[in-house]
Structures are given as C-alpha cells and as structure tokens.
Amino acid sequence: MPTYVFVGRNQLNQQVRGERTAANREQLESMLRREQVTVLSVQEKGRDTAIALPKLAGGSVSAKELAIFTRQFSVMIDAGLPLVQCLEILASQQDKNKYFKQVLTQVRSDVESGSTLSDAMSKHPKVFDNLYTNMVAAGETGGILDTILQRLATFIEKIVKLRSDVISALIYPAAVIVLAVAVISVIMVVVIPAFRNIFEGLLGPGERLPLPTEIVIGISAFLASYWWLLLIAIVGIALSIRSWYGTPAGRLFIDRLMLKIPLIGDILLKIAVARFSRTLATLLSSGVPILESLDITARTAGNVVIGNAINRVRDSIEQGQTIVEPLKASGVFPSMVCQMIGVGEQTGALDAMLSKIADFYELEVDAAIANLLTLIEPIMIGFLGVTIGGIVIAMYLPLFTLVGKLAGR
C-alpha cells in the first residue's frame, strides 16, 4: 500500500504533519477524521505532485463570482471535505473564468505545499483583498474557517446587492439622457439646416431672422461643422478628471465635492456608512483586532473623506479613547450612527450593533434612490420639454412673421 504525507489540524487547532499507510486517499482521510484531525493536504510519498503552473494571464474576478465561490467553499468546509479537495473541485468549476481557475489552482498548489490558506490567497490581491485574507487568517487561527467563510459570503452578497440596486436605479435616467442627447443631436444637425435653407430663400434683402432662431441656427452650424472638436473636448475633460482623481489631492477634492451635491451626496453618504458598518461588523465578529479592522475598513471605504475619518478614529483608539468620541469629532458620521455605536461599545455588542446600522442604512439607500428617481423623472421630462419646445418655437417664429406679412398684403 502507498504511504501518504499529510498536513492537518487537531482539536487544539495545532498543525500536525505525519505519514500513514493507506489503500487510497479516501481511506487515509477517513482514518484521520476518526482521530479528529482536519486534513489540509495529502501527498503520496515518493511522488511529486507539484503542479507546473503557467504564468497567470490578465483577467479579473467579479464580486458576484467571488460571492458564489465563497458560499460554495463554506458549504464544503462545513461538510468536512479536505481543504485541498475543496479548492480542486471549485477550480474545476470555473470554466467561464479561466483567470479565476488559474488563481484557485495556484492557491491549491500552495496549500498542498504546506502554506496556510490565507498566505496562499494573499499572493493574489486582485482577487482576494486584505479584508478577505485577514478574515480567512482569523478563521484558520480560531478553527472556525467555515463560519468565517459564511460571514464573508454574506458580506460580499450584501455589497453586490447594494451595488446592483444603485446601478439598476441609474439605468432608467441614464437611458433617458442618452436618448434625449441623440434626439436633440439629430434635430440640430439634420433638421435645423433644412429649415435654414428654407428661411434663406424666403428672406428679403436686409431682413433678419428673429434672435432665438439665429441662436438655434448658429448652434446647429457649429455642431454640424465642429462636432469632432466637441467630442475631443469632452473626452479630454473626462480623461483629465480621471487622471486628477488618481492623485491624492484630486481624489480628496472630488470625493468631498460628491458628498456635498444635493440629494446625490446624501445617498453617497448613506452608502458609505452602510459599507463602513457592514465591513467593520464582519471583521470584528470574525475575531480581527479592532485597530486592524479599522485600518482595513478605511482602505475599503470607497471615499477618501470617509477613509480619512476612519483613520482618525483608529489613531484616537490607539491613544486610549473610545470609538464614539472620534466618530463624533469627525463630523462625517450621522449622530444616530455615533449613538448606536456608543451603545454597542458599552454593552459589548459592537459587531451586532454595526450589523443593525448596516441593515438600516441599506434600506435607507433603497428608499433614497426611489425618492431620487421620483424627483428626477419630472425634472427630465421638463428639461426635454423646454429644450425641444424651445427649438420648435425658435424654428416657427420666422414662419409666423412670414404668415403675418402675407396676411397684411
């Protein structure tokens, strides 16, 4: 019978290594389970099972794919499957995303070579960020990896839902704006020049068109001749803003400005508070120290203003203060959030209170977006009515003048 080299964890969460003779891997895993050893990796002695992995090609993993992977991973770990086998099965299922398949294969290979799961995942920061790897490390240390993975899956699913709700809400106004721009462009570039030719043929010597008509015709002539210049200007401004946003000063200015925009700023703040509360609650409930949790939360806040406020909170806690004092001093977080966090800190249930805050603000985001759409719809209809109606009136003014002249003859 072959001899196998195994790595596992015992009841005391201590890593154990050894060699056993068994008919196959399944028999060995069954033997170790009876000894209450959780198998991390198994390798047949004398046979090199290391996998020659190709260099990772460029690619990405969506949050939805990561959520599905984490949920499946937690179920498999909870069912008692060995870690390496879980990764092997999950990698084989990633037929649509070859990049993710390669990442999981490399993680499996590293774990099989004796590396911890968190260390293996930390080599792929594009897929597994600091929050993910820190929580996995906490789960490995505490022997509750299945529970941690379930919390991670729930966290990612809620973030995905929040993001999809925002995107879904923006689809309608974005579609209306694009359609409006297309219609107005066709009118200005195609229809108005035809009217201009008619008016030029009807005007007598020294006669001029009404001022509104001349303005519309002038804009139409500019768009017809220099549309490419306008397109270059728009693209140039967009690229400049994007480049500036990549600098610390630019990002701070734009993020602060976004929070001050009426209606939209309120929604962005609620999204940031929901994300902060959900992230911090997930990390604290998983056993990650509060200073490290705040550091990770600040880096994943999504807004520099919020991130800076969280960093100030972290610095204050490091100096011995409570979490509530610096939260109030930041001036960013609503007073209700500070009060609920204060209650949670005093009662020793900070993670549970943060989860409740996250649930509340996620509902608030949904309600705020619905209210915004209710307000945006009449505004867009009014804007389109005024714009297209103004163009039509400007084009008909010369006709009214001509009809008046003909009637007076």
PyMOL commands that set and color helices and strands:
alter all, ss='L'
color gray80, all
select helices_A, chain A and resi 25-34+63-78+83-92+98-112+117-122+130-142+145-202+211-245+248-260+264-285+290-299+304-318+324-330+335-347+350-408
alter helices_A, ss='H'
color red, helices_A
select strands_A, chain A and resi 3-9+15-21+38-44
alter strands_A, ss='S'
color yellow, strands_A
deselect
rebuild
show_as cartoon
